Amino acid sequence: MILFHGHEAHTRSVVKAISWRTLGSIDTFLLGWLFTGSAKAAGAIAGTEVITKIGLYYFHERVWSSISWGTKRPQVEEDSAPIRAEAGLL
C-alpha cells in the first residue's frame, strides 16, 4: 500500500503523532475548560479526542510522507560504473 512507503520510518510518524496530539490535547482541554467552566467536561472532551486524532494524524503523516511534491530529496544515482568502465573513465 502506497500509504506506508514514505521517506520516514513508521516509528518517527508515531512519535510525531503522539507529541503533536499531546500539545493539541492540552489546547483542547484549556479551550473546553474556558467554554464550559468545568475541568471534568474539558477532561472528557480532551481524553476522547486524543485517541481518534492520533490515528488520523498518523495516517495523514504517512500520506504526506509518500508525496514528493514540495520536497527536496537527493536523486538516486544508478550504478554507472559499467558505463564509465566502457568509456575508459575508471
MITORPA-992040 format. One line per 10 residues: their letters; for each residue x, y negated, z of N, C-alpha, C. Coordinates in pm, whole numbers, plus 50000, padded with zeros to 5 digits. Example, Ala and Ser with C-alpha at 12.3 -4.5 7.8 and 13.67 -1.06 7.14 Angstrom:
AS> 51319/50569/50780/51230/50450/50780/51320/50330/50780 ~ 51285/50225/50708/51367/50106/50714/51290/49997/50787
//
This chain:
MILFHGHEAH> 50084/50117/50000/50000/50000/50000/50089/49876/50000 ~ 50065/49784/49909/50149/49665/49892/50154/49581/50020 ~ 50052/49589/50100/50042/49512/50224/50157/49541/50319 ~ 50215/49658/50313/50317/49698/50409/50458/49697/50353 ~ 50481/49633/50239/50614/49631/50179/50667/49489/50167 ~ 50674/49417/50274/50726/49281/50273/50874/49279/50302 ~ 50930/49159/50314/51073/49145/50342/51103/49138/50491 ~ 51001/49149/50577/51021/49151/50721/50984/49288/50775 ~ 51052/49327/50884/51020/49453/50950/50883/49443/51017 ~ 50815/49556/51029/50684/49558/51095/50696/49509/51239
TRSVVKAISW> 50802/49547/51307/50821/49506/51445/50827/49354/51456 ~ 50895/49289/51362/50903/49143/51363/50763/49082/51348 ~ 50683/49138/51257/50547/49087/51238/50463/49105/51364 ~ 50479/49218/51433/50402/49242/51555/50445/49144/51664 ~ 50575/49124/51683/50624/49031/51786/50579/48888/51755 ~ 50586/48848/51629/50538/48715/51591/50388/48702/51618 ~ 50313/48807/51589/50168/48803/51614/50139/48787/51763 ~ 50212/48860/51846/50189/48852/51991/50229/48716/52046 ~ 50345/48664/52003/50388/48534/52055/50294/48422/52009 ~ 50250/48429/51885/50156/48328/51835/50023/48339/51908
RTLGSIDTFL> 49977/48462/51931/49849/48483/51997/49854/48437/52141 ~ 49968/48454/52207/49981/48406/52345/49960/48256/52349 ~ 50026/48186/52261/50009/48041/52254/49865/48004/52219 ~ 49808/48074/52123/49670/48048/52083/49571/48077/52194 ~ 49596/48182/52272/49505/48217/52381/49510/48114/52494 ~ 49627/48061/52520/49638/47954/52620/49555/47834/52573 ~ 49567/47800/52446/49489/47691/52389/49339/47719/52399 ~ 49300/47840/52362/49158/47878/52368/49106/47872/52512 ~ 49186/47922/52606/49145/47918/52746/49124/47774/52792 ~ 49221/47687/52762/49211/47547/52806/49090/47477/52743
LGWLFTGSAK> 49069/47501/52614/48952/47440/52548/48821/47496/52603 ~ 48818/47628/52626/48698/47690/52683/48667/47634/52821 ~ 48770/47614/52899/48753/47558/53033/48705/47413/53026 ~ 48765/47338/52933/48726/47198/52914/48578/47187/52875 ~ 48535/47270/52781/48398/47260/52729/48293/47323/52820 ~ 48329/47430/52891/48229/47498/52975/48238/47457/53121 ~ 48355/47410/53163/48375/47377/53304/48394/47499/53391 ~ 48403/47617/53327/48414/47742/53401/48541/47816/53360 ~ 48630/47839/53456/48752/47916/53427/48717/48061/53394 ~ 48611/48114/53456/48570/48252/53429/48522/48268/53285
AAGAIAGTEV> 48440/48177/53237/48392/48182/53099/48507/48162/53002 ~ 48596/48069/53034/48712/48043/52948/48801/48167/52940 ~ 48818/48235/53052/48898/48359/53053/48834/48469/52970 ~ 48702/48479/52977/48630/48580/52898/48645/48552/52749 ~ 48634/48426/52712/48649/48388/52571/48791/48418/52525 ~ 48890/48372/52600/49031/48391/52561/49068/48539/52560 ~ 49018/48614/52658/49051/48756/52665/48992/48837/52551 ~ 48874/48800/52507/48809/48872/52397/48875/48843/52264 ~ 48904/48717/52238/48958/48682/52108/49104/48723/52088 ~ 49177/48750/52194/49318/48784/52179/49337/48913/52099
ITKIGLYYFH> 49254/49011/52123/49269/49140/52055/49239/49129/51906 ~ 49128/49066/51872/49094/49055/51730/49193/48968/51655 ~ 49240/48863/51717/49329/48772/51645/49470/48825/51629 ~ 49517/48912/51718/49647/48976/51698/49640/49062/51572 ~ 49534/49139/51559/49519/49222/51439/49507/49140/51312 ~ 49426/49036/51317/49410/48951/51199/49542/48884/51161 ~ 49616/48835/51258/49743/48769/51229/49843/48868/51172 ~ 49849/48989/51226/49941/49091/51176/49916/49118/51028 ~ 49792/49142/50992/49761/49168/50851/49785/49045/50765 ~ 49758/48927/50816/49785/48803/50745/49935/48790/50717
ERVWSSISWG> 50018/48818/50818/50164/48813/50802/50212/48914/50698 ~ 50157/49035/50702/50202/49139/50609/50166/49101/50465 ~ 50050/49043/50446/50011/48999/50311/50109/48892/50264 ~ 50133/48790/50345/50223/48681/50305/50366/48729/50290 ~ 50405/48831/50367/50541/48880/50354/50563/48956/50223 ~ 50456/48999/50159/50471/49067/50031/50450/48975/49911 ~ 50429/48848/49935/50412/48750/49828/50540/48668/49818 ~ 50601/48667/49702/50728/48596/49688/50712/48448/49656 ~ 50591/48404/49626/50567/48264/49592/50615/48173/49705 ~ 50693/48073/49669/50738/47974/49766/50857/48016/49851
TKRPQVEEDS> 50918/48129/49822/51034/48173/49899/51159/48170/49812 ~ 51271/48163/49877/51399/48170/49807/51467/48298/49852 ~ 51453/48399/49772/51514/48529/49803/51631/48550/49708 ~ 51739/48608/49759/51852/48636/49671/51813/48737/49563 ~ 51865/48713/49444/51839/48805/49334/51915/48936/49358 ~ 51849/49048/49333/51914/49177/49347/51995/49200/49221 ~ 52125/49211/49240/52212/49229/49125/52225/49378/49096 ~ 52198/49413/48971/52211/49552/48932/52358/49588/48924 ~ 52386/49716/48935/52524/49762/48927/52574/49743/48785 ~ 52659/49643/48765/52709/49612/48632/52852/49660/48612
APIRAEAGLL> 52903/49741/48704/53040/49791/48692/53062/49868/48561 ~ 52971/49958/48520/52994/50030/48394/53002/49935/48274 ~ 52920/49832/48274/52921/49735/48163/53053/49658/48164 ~ 53099/49615/48282/53224/49541/48291/53343/49630/48255 ~ 53334/49758/48289/53443/49850/48257/53453/49867/48105 ~ 53339/49879/48041/53339/49893/47895/53394/49768/47828 ~ 53370/49654/47887/53418/49530/47830/53563/49500/47868 ~ 53623/49589/47947/53761/49569/47990/53777/49465/48098 ~ 53672/49440/48174/53677/49339/48278/53714/49396/48415 ~ 53727/49526/48428/53764/49585/48557/53905/49630/48557
//
